[in-house]
């Protein structure tokens, strides 16, 4: 079976075909030669992502490799204050798990980042089924490479965004770090053959490396996505906007925070809920309900603070439920998809509550929102 090796130049994990003795990196284009492919390390490497013990003041350091800040030879952006994003939209065309709005979500998010938040287009990596570059098809290995590219070389002043629109699911937690006994998962295009991406790996890859002075925002429009980044704190908010921070740090003491930086995630629903792929909000085309409401909150000037963004998103979904009594529900998780498809989304309300998680608790109504 294929093995994973680190690129000799940028350290991005690469999938080595069986029997091959060399491979060219899709990101930095360097050639890595392998004397004996059987000695190649598996992903992720423990030496690549140390696991320190959690304390509020502990700031572990990581000797991260430096990747070119652009993808495929585009002009390099200055190292200080860079803005980089990975945007993933998967519709699972020609499968029984097909969704309609996820690529629309990806395109809308790219437009928002470029025009509202001034992200350079050459620092946005899009993975959708419409891409012609084989390394930008949202397979499991390509998503892993994209996540590694996003955080590589991250330093103080950088602002990173990770957006995912597609199926999410759950599986049994085997290492005892989940309160509910379940790990959350992303479903790549090839998840049926190559498996899902577990929240533990997502945390290891894009949360732990964020250094002091840098920030990462994740926008996860998927089912069972409440704690998809395995962040230590979840903002539990009621219908009136009152909130408390739940402590989700593992009892085992496993490190789930950052290397001193800031990570905040908006997700489509709680871990035990499903997220909708629907036309009930836009009235024109199918979108992920969460992505649509997130962008709408920003465009309508309802994003001055993190609390305001979360409230606006939840209100928009509640308004759909109260005014129309239903919407599409094509974005259900793999575990419940077939029953939802049988219902066709007809008369099914948007039974989801967007969530906010973070590596540290903060006052959601005073902290300004910014990407």
C-alpha positions in Angstrom: 0.0 0.0 0.0 1.2 3.6 -0.5 3.4 5.1 2.2 3.7 8.7 3.5 7.1 10.5 3.5 8.1 14.0 4.4 9.2 16.3 1.5 13.0 16.7 1.8 12.6 20.5 1.4 9.3 21.7 2.9 8.4 18.6 5.1 4.9 18.4 3.6 3.7 14.7 3.9 3.6 13.1 0.5 2.0 9.8 -0.6 4.7 7.6 -2.1 3.4 5.1 -4.6 4.2 1.4 -3.9 7.7 0.6 -5.1 8.6 4.2 -6.0 12.1 5.5 -5.0 11.4 9.2 -5.5 8.5 11.7 -5.6 8.1 15.3 -6.5 6.3 17.6 -4.0 3.2 19.3 -5.4 3.8 22.4 -3.3 7.5 23.3 -3.4 8.3 21.0 -6.5 11.4 19.5 -4.8 12.2 15.8 -5.5 12.5 13.5 -2.5 14.5 10.3 -3.0 13.8 7.2 -0.9 16.5 4.5 -0.6 14.1 2.0 0.9 10.4 2.9 0.7 9.6 0.4 3.4 11.4 2.7 5.9 9.1 5.6 5.2 7.3 7.1 8.3 3.5 7.1 8.7 1.4 10.2 9.1 1.5 12.2 11.4 5.0 11.9 12.8 5.2 12.3 16.6 8.5 14.2 16.2 6.7 16.6 13.8 4.0 17.4 16.3 5.2 17.2 19.9 2.5 16.7 22.5 3.2 18.9 25.6 1.2 18.9 28.8 -1.5 21.5 28.9 -1.2 24.6 31.2 -2.6 28.1 30.7 0.9 29.6 30.5 2.9 26.9 28.8 4.0 27.9 25.3 5.6 24.9 23.5 7.9 25.7 20.6 7.9 23.9 17.2 10.7 24.0 14.7 8.3 24.2 11.8 9.6 24.0 8.2 9.3 27.1 6.1 7.2 26.6 3.0 6.9 29.1 0.1 4.0 31.3 1.0 2.5 30.9 -2.4 1.3 27.8 -4.2 2.9 26.7 -7.5 5.4 29.5 -7.9 3.2 32.6 -7.5 4.8 35.8 -6.1 5.8 35.5 -2.5 3.8 37.6 0.1 5.8 39.3 2.8 6.4 37.1 5.8 4.9 39.5 8.5 1.2 39.8 8.5 0.5 37.3 5.8 -3.1 36.1 5.1 -3.5 32.5 3.9 -6.6 30.3 3.5 -7.6 26.8 2.6 -11.1 26.5 1.3 -12.7 23.1 0.7 -16.0 22.3 -0.9 -17.1 18.7 -1.6 -20.4 17.8 -3.3 -19.7 14.0 -3.7 -21.0 14.0 -7.3 -22.1 10.7 -8.7 -22.4 9.1 -5.3 -25.3 8.3 -3.0 -23.9 11.0 -0.7 -24.3 13.8 -3.2 -24.7 17.4 -1.9 -25.7 20.5 -3.9 -24.3 23.6 -2.2 -20.8 22.9 -1.0 -18.9 24.2 -4.0 -21.1 27.3 -3.9 -20.1 27.7 -0.3 -16.4 27.5 -1.3 -16.8 30.1 -4.1 -18.7 32.5 -1.8 -16.1 32.1 1.0 -13.2 32.9 -1.5 -15.0 36.0 -2.7 -15.6 37.1 0.9 -12.0 36.7 1.9 -10.6 38.5 -1.1 -13.1 41.4 -1.2 -14.0 41.9 2.4 -10.8 40.8 4.3 -8.2 41.5 1.6 -6.7 38.0 1.4 -4.4 37.7 -1.6 -5.9 35.4 -4.2 -2.6 33.6 -4.7 -2.6 32.7 -0.9 -6.0 31.0 -1.1 -5.9 27.3 -1.8 -9.2 25.9 -3.2 -10.0 22.2 -3.1 -13.2 21.2 -5.0 -14.3 18.6 -7.5 -14.2 21.4 -10.2 -10.5 22.0 -9.9 -8.4 20.7 -12.9 -5.1 20.4 -10.9 -5.1 16.8 -9.5 -3.5 18.1 -6.2 -6.6 20.4 -5.7 -9.2 17.6 -5.7 -10.4 17.2 -2.1 -9.1 13.7 -1.5 -7.9 12.7 2.0 -4.2 13.1 1.0 -4.7 16.4 -0.7 -6.6 17.8 2.3 -3.8 16.7 4.6 -1.3 18.4 2.3 -3.4 21.6 2.2 -3.7 21.7 6.0 0.1 21.3 6.3 0.6 24.1 3.8 -1.7 26.4 5.6 0.3 26.4 8.9 3.8 25.9 7.5 6.0 28.9 8.3 3.3 30.5 10.4 4.6 33.4 12.5 3.4 36.3 14.6 1.1 38.6 12.7 -0.3 35.9 10.3 -4.0 35.4 9.9 -5.1 32.0 8.6 -8.5 30.7 7.6 -9.6 27.0 7.2 -13.1 26.6 5.6 -14.7 23.3 5.0 -18.1 22.5 3.5 -19.1 18.9 3.1 -20.0 15.8 5.0 -19.0 15.4 8.6 -19.5 12.3 10.8 -18.5 10.7 14.1 -16.7 7.5 15.1 -15.7 5.9 18.4 -13.1 7.7 20.4 -10.2 5.2 21.0 -7.9 7.4 23.1 -10.3 8.7 25.8 -10.0 12.4 25.0 -13.7 13.1 24.2 -16.3 13.9 26.8 -19.1 12.1 24.8 -16.8 9.2 23.7 -16.9 10.1 20.0 -14.4 11.7 17.7 -15.7 14.0 15.0 -14.6 13.5 11.4 -14.4 15.2 8.0 -15.3 13.1 5.0 -13.0 13.6 2.1 -14.1 12.9 -1.5 -12.5 9.4 -1.2 -13.6 8.6 2.4 -15.2 5.3 1.4 -11.9 3.9 0.2 -9.3 5.9 2.2 -11.2 6.8 5.4 -12.1 10.0 7.2 -10.0 12.7 8.8 -10.3 12.6 12.6 -10.5 15.6 14.8 -7.4 14.5 16.7 -5.4 14.8 13.4 -7.0 18.2 12.6 -6.0 19.5 16.0 -2.4 18.1 15.6 -2.0 19.7 12.2 -3.6 23.1 12.3 -4.1 24.0 15.9 -1.0 23.0 17.8 1.5 24.7 15.6 -0.1 28.2 15.7 2.5 30.5 17.4 2.1 33.5 19.7 0.8 36.5 17.8 -0.8 34.5 15.0 -4.4 33.5 14.6 -6.4 30.8 12.8 -10.2 30.9 12.1 -12.0 27.8 11.1 -15.4 27.8 9.5 -16.7 24.2 9.4 -20.0 23.7 7.6 -20.7 20.0 8.3 -22.7 17.7 10.5 -21.4 16.8 13.9 -19.0 19.7 13.6 -19.3 21.4 17.0 -15.9 20.4 18.3 -14.3 19.4 14.9 -11.0 21.1 15.8 -10.9 19.6 19.3 -10.5 23.0 20.9 -10.4 23.1 24.7 -13.4 25.5 25.2 -17.0 25.5 23.7 -19.3 28.6 24.1 -22.6 27.2 25.2 -25.2 29.8 24.3 -29.0 29.8 24.9 -31.7 31.4 22.8 -31.4 34.7 24.6 -27.7 35.1 23.9 -26.5 34.2 27.4 -23.5 31.9 27.4 -21.0 30.0 29.5 -17.7 28.4 28.3 -17.7 24.6 28.7 -14.3 23.1 29.5 -13.6 20.4 27.0 -10.0 19.7 27.9 -9.4 16.0 28.0 -9.2 14.4 31.4 -6.1 12.6 30.2 -4.3 15.9 30.1 -3.5 15.6 26.4 -2.6 18.9 24.8 -5.3 20.4 22.7 -4.3 24.0 22.6 -1.9 26.1 20.5 1.8 27.1 20.7 0.7 30.4 22.1 -1.5 31.7 19.2 -5.2 32.1 18.9 -7.6 29.6 17.2 -11.4 30.2 17.0 -13.8 28.0 15.2 -17.4 28.6 14.0 -19.2 25.4 13.1 -22.6 24.5 11.6 -24.1 22.6 14.5 -23.5 20.8 17.8 -21.7 17.4 17.8 -25.0 15.6 18.0 -26.7 17.6 15.3 -26.8 17.6 11.5 -26.2 20.6 9.2 -28.4 21.5 6.2 -27.5 21.9 2.5 -30.5 23.9 1.5 -32.1 26.6 -0.7 -34.4 27.8 2.1 -32.1 30.7 3.0 -30.9 32.1 -0.4 -34.2 31.2 -2.2 -32.1 31.0 -5.3 -29.5 28.2 -5.1 -28.4 25.5 -2.6 -25.9 26.5 0.0 -24.7 25.3 3.4 -27.0 27.0 5.9 -24.1 27.8 8.2 -21.8 29.3 5.5 -24.7 31.4 4.2 -25.6 32.7 7.6 -21.9 33.4 8.5 -21.4 35.5 5.3 -24.8 37.2 5.7 -23.9 38.3 9.3 -20.7 39.9 8.0 -22.4 41.6 5.0 -25.2 42.9 7.1 -22.9 44.5 9.6 -23.8 42.1 12.4 -20.2 41.0 12.9 -18.7 43.5 15.3 -18.0 40.9 17.9 -17.8 37.1 18.0 -21.0 37.0 20.1 -22.8 39.1 17.6 -21.8 36.8 14.7 -22.9 33.7 16.5 -26.3 35.3 17.5 -26.9 36.5 14.0 -26.2 33.1 12.5 -28.5 31.4 15.0 -31.3 34.0 14.5 -31.2 33.5 10.8 -31.7 29.8 11.1 -34.5 30.2 13.7 -36.2 32.7 11.4 -36.3 30.1 8.6 -37.8 27.5 10.9 -40.5 29.9 12.3 -41.4 31.5 8.9 -41.4 28.5 6.6 -41.4 25.5 8.8 -38.9 23.6 6.7 -35.9 23.5 4.5 -33.6 21.1 2.7 -31.6 18.7 4.8 -29.3 17.2 2.2 -26.3 18.0 4.4 -26.8 15.3 6.9 -23.9 13.2 8.1 -23.0 9.9 6.5 -24.4 8.1 9.5 -27.9 9.5 8.9 -27.8 10.6 5.3 -29.9 7.8 3.7 -32.9 8.4 5.9 -32.7 12.2 5.2 -32.5 11.5 1.4 -35.6 9.4 1.6 -37.4 12.3 3.2 -36.1 14.5 0.3 -35.7 17.5 2.7 -39.4 18.2 2.4 -40.9 19.8 5.4 -37.8 19.3 7.5 -36.7 22.3 9.6 -33.1 23.4 10.0 -32.4 21.5 13.2 -29.0 22.9 13.8 -27.4 25.5 16.2 -24.1 27.0 15.0 -21.3 26.7 17.6 -18.3 28.6 18.7 -15.1 27.0 20.1 -11.7 28.4 21.0 -8.4 27.6 22.5 -9.0 30.1 25.3 -12.2 31.4 26.8 -13.0 35.1 26.3 -15.8 37.7 26.5 -17.7 37.0 23.2 -19.5 40.4 23.4 -16.4 42.6 23.8 -13.8 40.8 21.6 -13.9 42.3 18.1 -14.4 39.9 15.3 -11.7 40.0 12.6 -10.2 37.6 10.0 
